[in-house]
Amino acid sequence: MPKFVIERSIPGAGKLGISQKSCGVLNYMGPQIQWVQSYVTDDKVYCVYVAPNEEVVRELPDKANFPPTRFRKSDQ
């Protein structure tokens, strides 16, 4: 299954506990999308997901209410 990276610009991201909300949305969406890993900096969050297609991944930020800055399909 393809991997996708979602980049989000969120001021103060390093001090926020946004992963709990995202995990709750993932549970709601079911097994069609799987979280792999996240990287958090002071003002950005990069999340790696495995999903059958980009459309499924694009649903996640809408439901979690964390707007994406950029979507990328991984080559790895």
Secondary structure, DSSP 8 states (H G I E B T S, - for coil): --EEEEEEE-TTGGGS-THHHHHHHHHHH-TTSEEEEEEE-SSEEEEEEE-SSHHHHHHHHHHHT---SEEEE---
